[in-house]
Each structure stands twice: as structure tokens, then as C-alpha cells.
């Protein structure tokens, strides 16, 4: 058995997972990964995920090619066609959209395999170093969606992948953008690394080892500083007990645990400086897939989200799935509201009020008092009927007239955000 397949044999030992998913572009690396996974793990449910970015005129042909290969291997194929904005950093936008789709597909105990190899790791380390982001490589494994992401080829050189493809006579597609050296990663691959290899043939191994040692150091720093398990929130007090230089490192380590490597050391230092502003100010740091914000003494990582539509219709009892959560209207026995006419879900535009204990109260003030962060208030669900505002999520309900209470059904809201 080849080293390629041996790197995958261990997946079925010492791990508990329901499905293996393979990120499958149709290119050389992912083609080898898909074929080798099928051979090494024949009894495991296997799904190939193909993301059609729509950036090349051949993209639909590539999708057809992937379907044919999966059919021959008897592998289920899941496809997604993206519609990307042409502005900004298109490469970064495509990557963020791709990983969002991956995360959406991963359920509990699923394992997603990606075909990044040792040469890809060397490119990543150099790219992030030159961009002022430190010696940060791709992790071998991390959480993603409801499951885990794993890069089983991360210690395998590209030459071994090419040799495997030749030996098994595999076919793959070539993306013409891979030769466009106006893109930073391609420039490193085509112009920089070949020169370095002539002088230092083991440069890819050295960079990969360096990334591994750096990640181990970061993991130790995170444990010593108590960053483990912080999730999307980090108390400012955790940072403020250290000198500024250490605060920058801790902030970088915490964000790296969220797979956020975009911010440079300078950007992190500037953000920390802004945290000294008045409490009512809203300092923010825009990252690759989210934003860093401050709220009541806590740093909050806010993942990028899709804004909901202006209005959703709903019938009681019933539910509506929103981009950021699930809202249900259920029967209530005591505390609740009665409905007059059509039921709708809307969102703040400014100036909304709700009748509570005979007084009209500001929705904005209620959300503030309930501790809803500013960036969530404009997408917090409000429920209306023909007579006006009925409920603010499941926080507060409109007064119910005692004469009506006896003759009308009462309802309550069950709101679960993502």
C-alpha cells in the first residue's frame, strides 16, 4: 500500500465518525485524496463535496467531470454553485464562501478531509509571514460546523501525490488561474519557492516543521493564559493583566483558534489601543470571516452573517427558519399574547414601540436593557399582527386585554438563534 493510502488508513482506527466528506475540486490533489480515501476506507460512508465558484468559463464542465468520477467510484456527490461579488479580494471571498458551505454540511461526528499538502503549507507560512501575520501554518485538524476538518496530506510532498496519480492513471482538471502569478500564492509557488529550493532543497520541510513548532508554542501559550474553551467571547480582564506586547500575542492565539489569521500584528495593536476609548464607543476589527467587537467588558467574535429579509409570514402554531435562527409560535396557557389578523416577523428600522403594562416602551431600550449587543439588535425578530407589535422575540409580549383573554387563544414565542 502506498504512503498516500497509509496516511488514510488510520482514519478508521481511534476515531468515531459517521461520515467521511472529501472536498473535491476535480484538481490533482483532491482527485488523489478522493480515490485514496475510497480505497483505504471502503466501508465508511463517503461523500464528495464540490463547490462551483463560477469564476471560470469551464466551471460547469469541471462539475460534470466530478460527477463522472464520483459515479465511477460509487461515491455520493454533493455540489454547490456560488454567486460571488466581483469586488474586493475575490480569492478570499471565494474561500470564505466555500468554508461556510463546508461547515453547513458537517453534522455531529462527520469528518471533512481536505487535500492540502506539505508544499501548500510552505506557501501558507511564507504568505502569512510576508503579510505581517506571523509564522502561522494551516492546522492539521480543527473543528468546523458540527464536525471536524482534517488535512491528512499535510506532511506529504506534492511529488508523492503526482506519482500516485500517474501510477493509477487518474484524470483531473487544471484551473488556468493556478498559473496567474498576479495572485500572491501563485507568485510564491511559481517564482519564489523554486528559487529557494535550488539553494535549500528541504525548504518546504523546514517551513512545515517551523509552522508545527509555532503552533505548539501557541497552544502552550493559550493553555497558560486560560484561553482554552473561550469560544466566541474573551473577557477583557484576561488580556488587561498582561503587557501590551503579550496582549497582542494572546489576541492572535485566540483568533487563530477561530481560524482567523487575517489580522496583522499592527492591526491587532491598533485595535487594542481603541479598547481604551469610552465604553459607549464601538471599536471593531474586520477579519476574514467575521468581526471583532467589544461589549460590556467582553471581546466578541461575530461571524459574518446573512441579513434576514424585511418580513416573513407566519401562521400560529407554526415556525419559520431565519438565516440566523429558528422562531416558533406555540400555544400558551398563562403568559402570552393574542393575535389579531395576519402574523408577521419584522426587524427594527428605528422608533418601534410596544405596549407593556399600559405604557408604550421603546424596543431599542428594551433590547439594550436585556443585554442584546448592538450588532444583533437590527436582526432581533419582532412579531406583529394587524394591530401592531406583539412581541420582541421571547423577551417581552404586548399587553393582552382582560376581556379578550377569556375568549381568545394565547400564544408564546420560542426563539433560538444560531
Residue pairs with C-beta under 8 A, 6 or more apart in sequence:
1 9
1 40
2 36
2 164
2 167
3 156
3 160
4 32
4 36
4 153
4 156
4 160
4 161
4 164
5 36
5 39
5 40
6 40
7 36
7 152
7 153
7 155
7 156
8 36
8 37
8 40
8 41
8 113
8 152
9 40
9 41
11 20
11 37
11 40
11 41
11 44
11 111
11 113
11 150
11 152
12 41
12 43
12 44
15 111
16 109
17 44
17 109
17 110
17 111
17 147
17 148
18 45
18 107
18 108
18 109
18 110
19 44
19 45
19 46
19 47
19 107
19 109
19 110
19 111
20 37
20 41
20 44
20 45
20 46
20 47
20 110
20 111
20 113
21 46
21 47
21 48
21 49
21 78
21 102
21 105
21 106
21 110
21 111
21 112
21 113
22 30
22 33
22 34
22 37
22 46
22 47
22 48
22 49
22 112
22 113
22 114
22 115
23 30
23 49
23 51
23 102
23 112
23 113
23 114
23 115
24 30
24 31
24 33
24 34
24 48
24 49
24 50
24 66
24 70
24 77
25 50
25 51
25 62
25 66
25 173
25 175
26 50
26 62
26 63
26 65
26 66
26 69
26 172
26 173
27 172
27 173
27 174
27 175
28 161
28 162
28 165
28 170
28 172
29 115
29 116
29 117
29 153
29 158
29 161
30 114
30 115
31 69
31 165
31 170
31 171
31 172
32 115
32 161
32 164
32 165
32 170
33 113
33 114
33 115
33 152
33 153
34 48
34 69
34 70
34 73
34 75
35 73
35 168
35 170
36 164
37 46
37 113
38 46
38 73
38 75
45 76
46 75
46 76
47 75
47 76
47 77
47 78
48 66
48 70
48 75
48 76
48 77
48 78
49 78
49 79
49 80
49 101
49 102
49 105
49 112
50 63
50 66
50 77
50 78
50 79
50 80
51 79
51 80
51 82
51 97
51 98
51 101
52 59
52 60
52 62
52 63
52 79
52 80
52 81
52 82
53 59
53 82
53 84
53 94
53 97
53 98
54 81
54 82
54 83
54 84
55 84
55 90
55 94
55 177
56 62
56 175
56 176
56 177
58 173
61 173
62 173
63 79
63 81
65 171
65 173
66 77
66 79
67 77
67 79
69 171
70 76
70 77
71 77
78 105
80 101
82 94
82 97
82 98
82 101
84 90
84 93
84 94
84 97
85 93
91 183
91 185
92 262
92 288
95 288
96 288
96 289
96 304
99 144
99 289
100 289
102 112
102 144
102 145
102 149
103 144
103 145
104 145
105 112
105 145
106 112
106 144
106 145
106 146
106 147
106 148
107 145
107 146
107 147
108 146
108 147
109 147
110 145
110 146
110 147
110 148
111 147
111 148
111 149
111 150
112 144
112 147
112 148
112 149
112 150
113 150
113 151
113 152
114 149
114 150
114 151
115 151
115 153
115 161
116 138
116 151
116 153
116 154
117 153
117 154
117 156
117 157
117 158
117 161
118 153
118 154
118 155
118 156
118 157
118 158
118 204
118 205
118 208
119 157
119 158
119 189
119 193
119 204
120 138
121 137
121 138
121 154
121 204
121 207
121 208
121 211
122 193
122 203
122 204
122 207
122 208
123 185
123 188
123 189
123 193
124 136
124 137
124 138
124 211
125 135
125 136
125 137
125 207
125 208
125 210
125 211
126 188
126 192
126 193
126 207
127 184
127 185
127 188
128 134
128 135
128 136
128 137
128 261
129 135
131 264
132 264
132 265
132 266
133 261
133 262
133 263
133 264
133 265
134 214
134 252
134 265
135 210
135 211
135 214
136 211
136 214
136 215
136 256
136 261
137 207
137 208
137 210
137 211
137 212
137 214
137 215
138 151
138 154
138 211
139 151
139 215
139 259
140 150
140 151
140 154
141 148
141 149
141 150
141 151
142 148
142 149
142 259
143 149
153 161
154 208
155 208
157 204
164 170
165 172
177 183
177 186
178 186
179 186
179 190
180 186
181 187
181 190
181 191
193 203
193 204
196 203
197 203
197 204
200 206
218 252
218 253
218 256
221 227
221 249
221 250
221 253
222 228
222 250
222 253
222 254
222 257
225 238
225 242
225 250
225 253
226 238
227 234
227 238
227 250
227 253
227 254
227 257
230 238
230 254
230 257
232 258
232 300
232 301
232 302
232 303
233 298
233 299
233 300
233 301
234 251
234 254
234 298
234 299
234 301
235 297
235 298
235 299
236 275
236 294
236 297
236 298
236 299
237 297
238 250
239 247
239 250
239 251
239 272
239 299
240 247
242 250
244 269
244 272
247 272
248 265
248 268
248 269
248 272
251 268
251 271
251 272
251 299
252 263
252 265
252 268
255 261
255 263
255 287
255 292
255 301
258 290
258 301
259 289
260 287
260 288
260 289
260 290
260 301
261 288
262 287
262 288
263 271
263 285
263 287
267 285
268 285
271 283
271 285
271 292
274 281
274 283
275 283
275 294
277 283
282 293
282 294
282 374
283 293
283 294
284 291
284 292
284 293
285 291
285 292
287 301
289 303
289 304
290 301
290 302
290 303
290 304
291 301
291 302
291 304
291 375
292 299
292 300
292 301
292 302
293 299
293 300
293 302
293 373
293 375
294 300
295 373
295 374
296 371
300 373
302 373
302 375
305 323
305 324
305 379
306 323
306 324
307 323
307 379
308 322
308 323
308 324
308 347
308 379
310 346
310 347
311 344
311 345
311 346
312 320
312 322
312 344
312 345
313 342
313 343
313 344
313 345
314 320
314 327
314 329
314 343
314 344
314 345
314 383
315 343
316 329
316 339
316 343
316 411
317 328
317 329
317 330
317 331
317 411
318 328
318 329
319 326
319 327
319 328
319 329
320 326
320 327
320 328
320 345
322 345
322 381
324 379
324 417
324 418
325 381
325 415
325 416
325 417
325 418
326 415
326 416
327 345
327 381
327 383
327 393
327 413
327 414
327 415
327 416
328 413
328 414
328 415
329 343
329 383
329 411
329 412
329 413
329 414
330 411
330 412
330 413
330 414
331 409
331 410
331 411
331 412
332 410
332 411
332 412
333 410
334 410
335 397
335 410
335 412
336 397
336 400
336 410
336 411
336 412
337 390
337 391
337 397
337 398
337 400
337 410
337 411
337 412
338 400
338 401
338 404
338 405
338 408
338 409
338 410
338 411
339 385
339 390
339 408
339 409
339 411
340 385
340 386
340 387
341 385
341 386
341 387
342 385
342 386
343 383
343 384
343 385
343 390
344 383
344 384
344 385
345 381
345 382
345 383
345 384
346 381
346 382
346 383
346 384
347 378
347 379
347 380
347 381
347 382
348 363
348 364
348 367
348 377
348 378
348 380
348 382
350 364
352 362
352 363
352 364
352 382
352 389
353 360
353 361
353 362
353 363
353 389
354 360
354 361
354 363
354 366
354 389
354 391
354 392
354 396
354 398
355 361
355 388
355 389
355 398
355 399
356 396
356 398
356 399
357 399
358 399
363 382
363 389
363 392
364 377
366 392
366 395
366 396
367 377
367 380
367 392
367 395
368 377
370 395
372 380
376 417
380 392
380 393
381 393
381 413
381 415
382 389
382 391
382 392
382 393
383 389
383 390
383 391
383 392
383 413
384 390
388 398
389 398
390 397
390 398
391 397
391 398
391 413
393 413
393 415
394 412
394 413
394 414
394 415
397 412
397 413
400 408
400 410
